[in-house]
Amino acid sequence: MLIRFARRLFIVVGSVLLLLLVLLLLLITPGQPETTAISSKDVAQTRYWLSNTWQQLKQDKVPIAIEINQHQLDAIMNVANYTIKPAYFNGFINNLGVNLYASLDLNPYLPGNVIAASCLLLPSDNGLTIDRCRLGRIPVSGWLANHALKRVVKSVIDSPADQHLLDLFARGEFSNDALFFINEEAVALNLKINPQRLSLSQSKKSVYSAASAADTLFYLQELQQLHQQNPLERRLAYYLQQLLILASARADNSSLHQEQTNALWALIAGLANPQFIRFATPDLTPAQVPALPAMLLTGRHDLTLHFLYSAFFKLVGNSTLSETIGNLKEIYDAGNSSGFSFVDLAADYAGIYFAEQLVRINLTQLETLSVAEFEAAFMPDITDLPEGMTEQQMQQQFGGYQGYKFNHTEQKIIQRLQKLTLYH
């Protein structure tokens, strides 16, 4: 009987592996993904298009006309290529339809091979629709692709905004080699972001309890009281150190990380953006966040915002998301008066690393270091990092945003973070 069971198990496992191998062979195609260089114009154009589209979608009973032409699509694809590595995206628009392409580089696992996908969007009697798709060598029917699109939209956007968005998509039409979404009397899309959907780990998907809201409010009130007691104190490090000491005193071993996280949320909302409090807990509102003056990190207010905003994106998403947002911000700045700043990147990465390493903070150092020493224990040295770089300078001196010298400078910042004494 045991031999018979083993034989059946071998047949089942072998059949599954064979099917997976056949599927893999159908998905994989020889080739190399194309590469594109991102520019500040790409980021600026994508930012403008998203902002303009968002503003129109929020209008109620007002005609909207959203346009996407080839230049805008190229910019969006370049930003996507930079953001979602190692995937590559491309697309072409004309008066007949839209061709969209995507490929995933399998290097180093299967060098010289990719998993490619493509979809064709065409006008029809029912409006704009996905006509057909292809995943590797596997054709995907238009019906299945449209059904998948509807399921995705409905899974991430609440009703009735999901249906309004799908209706607007169906209204797409082509003219002058551009795609237009026109609605003479559009209903405002109330696209409220659900913070829980941004979380990428199961631990962050739990619903906050009233006790957690009360704890976060406690730290907000302590933050306000610290400012009232020390009205001239403007150093972020002071408030960060004091709240973490308080978190350590309030916690036992099982709840230390939660207390530290609640304290960090209070700092993010109180010193960066009160709107962020709703991502910490749905039971608190921005009105409950005290109004506090601007704080300084290494003597600069902008670095405080870089640090806290990056910590925020790490808490609601992950480190890669937060790093990418910070890099895109600097690429955008390279085309503007402020220029690209590795100093800003250092503050971004320090905020991400701080949120990552909360549980590893050396509690002894936390209580014994002076404020200046504490700042040096979580913020890397920035004195030799270049800033105010134009896009031309970035290309000439650093080989662009993916060049060797750029990556070397980025790694220098990361190595300094890893040597910070607070986490050892």
N, C-alpha and C positions, 0 to 999 in steps of 0.2 A: 504493500500500500504506500509506503514511504517513497519507494522508487517511482510508482505511478504519479504520486503528487509532485515529486521533483521534476519528472518528465513534463507534466502539464505546465508547471511553473516556468520551466525552461522555454517551452513553446510560446507561452504568453509573453514573457519578457523579450524573447527573440523577435516576436512579431511586432511588439511595440517599438523596439529599437530599429527594426527594419523600416517601419512606417516613418519614424523620426528621421532616419537617414534619407529616405526618398523625399520627404518634405524639405529637408535641408538642401538637398540637391536642386529642388525646384525653386527654392528661395534665393540661393546664391548664384551670382553671375560674375564672370571675370570683369575686372576693371578697377580703376582708381577713382575715388571721389575728386571732383574738381575742388580747387581752392580759390577763395576770393579774399581780398584784403579789405578790411573794414576801415571806414574813414569817419571823421567827425560829421561830415555831411550826411552819411547814412544814418547815424544816430539822431542827428537833428531832424532829418526828414521823417524818420520813423516816429520820433517823439511828437512832432507836429501833427502827423496824420492820426496817430492814436488819440491825441488830445482833442483835435477837431472832431473826430468821429465820436468820441465819448460825449463831448458837449452837445452834439446834435442828437445823440440817442437819449439824452436826458430831457430834451424838449418835449412838451406835451401839447398835442393838437397843433403842431407847427410843421410846415413842410420841411422835409430833410432831403438832402442830396449828397450822398457819400460817394466820392469818386476814388478809384485806384487805377493809376496808369502804370506804364512799364517802369518809369523812373522810380515811382513810389514802391512798386513791387520789388524791384532790384534792391532798394535800400532796406526794406523789411527782411528780405531773404539774407542779405549780408549780415544784418544784426542777428538773425536766427542762426546763421552758420557760426558766428562768433560765440553765441550763447550756448547752443545745444551741440556740443562736441561729443563724439566725432561724426555727427550727422551733417549732411550737406543738402541744401534746399535750393531750388531754382524754379522759375516760372515764366511763362510767356503769355501776353495778352494781345489779342487782335480783335477785329470786329466779329469774328466767328465764334470765339470762345476763349477759354483759359486752359493752358496745359501746366500742370503742377508736377514737379519731380522731387523726390527725396531719395537719399541713399545713405547707408550706414557702413562706414569703413570697418572691415573685419580685421585689419592689421592690429596687433601682431599675431592674432590667432590663425588667420588664414590670409596671409599676405597676397595682394593682388586680386582680392575678391571683395565684393560688396553685396549688401542686400538692398535692392533698388525697388522703388515703388513710384507709380505715376497715376494721375487721375486727370480726366478730361471733363471740364465743366462747359455745358452748352445750354443755350436757350431752348425751351420746349413749350408745348401747349400749356403745361402746368407751371411755367416760369423757369427760372434758372435751376438746373439740376445737374447732378453728377451723372454723366452719360455712361462712363465705364472707368474702371481702374485696372491696374495690374500690379501684383506683388511678386517680384522676381519673375518667374515664368508662368505664374498662376494668374489667369484672367479672373477679375472680380466683376460681377454684374453691377450695373447701375442701381438696380433695386436694392441689392445688398449694401452697396456703399452709401446710398441715401438713408437707408434704415440705420446703419451704423452712425452716421452723422447725427440723426435725430436722437438716438440713444445717448450719444456723448453730450449733446447740448442739454438734454433734459436731466442728465445726471449731475451736471455741474452748475446749472442755473435754475433757480426756483421758478415755479409757475406764478403768474402768467408770462413773465419775461421770456421764458424759454420759447414759448410759441410765437410771441411777438418777434423774436429774433429770427426764428425759422421762416416766418412769413416775410420778413424783410429780405432775407436771403433769396427767397423765391422770386422777389421782385427785381432781381438783378438783370440788367440789360446792357448791351454793348453799343458803343458809339465812339467814333474818333479814336479807335484803338485803346479804349479804356472801358472799365467796368463801372457801372453806376448802380447804386441802390437808392431808388427814389420812392418816397411816400408823401403824398400831399397832405395827409392828416395823420401823422404818426402818433402812436401812443408812447408816452415816456417809458423807457425801459428802466425799471427800478432794480438795477443790478447790484444788490447788496452782496459784498464779499463775505462769504462764510469763513471766518478764521480757521475753523476746524478742517476745512477742505484744503487749506494751504499746507497743513502739517503733513509731513512725509513719513512720520514714524507713528506707530500705534500708540506709543506713550503720550503723544501730544494730542491725540484725538479724543481723549477723555473729556467729558463735560466738567467744567469747573464747578465746585460746590460753593454754597454760600459762605462756608468757612474760609475757602481760599480767597473769595472776594473780600471778606472781612480782613484777612491778613494783608492783602495787597493795599487795601484802604489804610490799614494801620501804618504801613511803611510810607504811604503818601503823606499822612499826617505827621509822621516823624520827620520826613524830609522838610515839610513846611516849618516844623518847630525848630529844626536845626538852623534853618535860614533866619528865623526870627531871633534866635539866640546869637547868631553870628552874621549879622546883616552885611558885613563887608567881605565875608568869605566868598570867593568866586571860583575856587578850584574844584573841578569835578572830582579829583582824587579824594578830597576831604569828605564829600558827601558819599562817595562810593565806599570809602573805608569805614565810615561810621555806620552806614546801613548794613554792611556785611558783618561788622562786629556785633551789631544788634541781632542779626539773623542767626549768628553762631550761638549767641546767648539764649535765644528763644527755642532753639532746636535741640532735639535729641539726635542720635545717629541716624535714625530712619527718616527723619524729616528735614535734615540739614539742607539737602539740595533744593527741596521745595521752598524752604524759607529764603534761601539765597536767590532763587528764581523770582519769588514774589518781590524781594527787595530790588532786583534788577528791573523788573517791570515798572516799579514805582519810579525809578530813576529815568527810564526810557520815556515814560509818559510825562513825568514832571519836568524834565530838563530838555526833552527833544520835541515831542509832539503829543499833546493831550489826547488826540484822536486814537492813538495807539492803545489806549487803555481797554478799548472794547475787544482787542485781540487777546488780552490777558484773561479777561472774564466778561461774560455778557451782563453780569450783575452790576457793573460800574459804568458810569458815563463820563465823558470829558468834563462835564460841569463839576464833577467831584475831584478833579485834579487841580491842585493849588497853582496859582499863577506865580512863577518864580523867574528871577532874572537870568540872563545868559551866563553860562558857566564856561570856564577855561580849561583846556587841556594843553599842557606845555605852553601856556600863555596865550592860546588862540581859541576863540569861540568856534570857528569853523571845524576844528579838529574834534571838539566835543560832539558836534552833530554827526560828523563822520563816524565816530566811535559808537555812539548810541544808536544811530540808524542801522549800522551794520549789525550790531548786537540784536536789534529788533528783527531784521530779516533772517538772521540765524535762528532765532527762537520760533518764528512762524514757518520757516522753510528749512533750508540746510546751508552748509557753508559754501557750497558751489554757487547756489543762487545769490547769496549775499556778496560773494567775491565778484560775480559777473555784473551785478548791479553797480557795484563800486567802480569797476573798470569801465563800464559803459559811461558812467557819469564823467570820468576823467577824459575819455575819448571825446565826449561832447565838449568838454571844457577846452580841449586842445584847439578847437575851431573858434573859440571865443576869447575874450580878453583875459580870463583867468589862467588859461593854459593847463596843460597836463601836469599833475603833481604827484610825484612818488611819496611825498610827505602825506598827502591826503590818503593815498593807498595804504600807507603804514598805519594810519589811524583806523581805516576801514578794517584791515586785517587784525589789528589789535582788538577791536570790538568783537569781531567774529571769534577770535581765539579766546577772549575772556568768557564769552557765553558758552563756548565749548568746554572750557576747563574749569568751570565753576566748582565742580565736585573735587578738583585737585588743588584748590587754593590752600596754601600753607597757612593754617590758622594762627600759628605762632608768629609768623611774619606779619600777618594781618594786624595783630595787636601791638607789636613792638616797633614797627617801622614808623618813622615820621611821615608826614604827608608827602613831602618831596621824595623821600625814599620809596614810599608806596607807589607814587606815580611812575618812578623809574623801574619799578618791579613789574608793571603791567603794560607800559608804553615803551616801545623800542626807541633807540637813538635815531634821531632824524636829521642830525646836523649836516650829514654829507649827502643827503638825498636831494636830487634835482627837482625843481618845480617851476611852474610858469613856462613850460615848453610848448612851443607852437607845433602844429601838425608837421610842418616841414622839418623842424628840428628833431621831432620824434622819428621821422623817416631817415634823416641823414645820420643822426647820432646813435639811434637805438635800433635801426632796422625795422621800424614800424612796431605795431602793438603785439606782434608775435615773433619778433626778431630775437636773435641770440642775446644781445645786450639788454633788451627789455626783460627777457626771461631771467637773465642773470641778476638784474637789479631786484626783480620780484622775489627771486629765491633768497637774496641777501636779507630782505625784510623778513621772510618766513624763518630763516635761520636765527635771526635775532629774537624773534618771538619765542622760538623753541628754547632759547637760552635764558629767558626771563626767570628770575629767581622766585617769583610769587607762586609758581606752579611746581616747585620742587621741594 
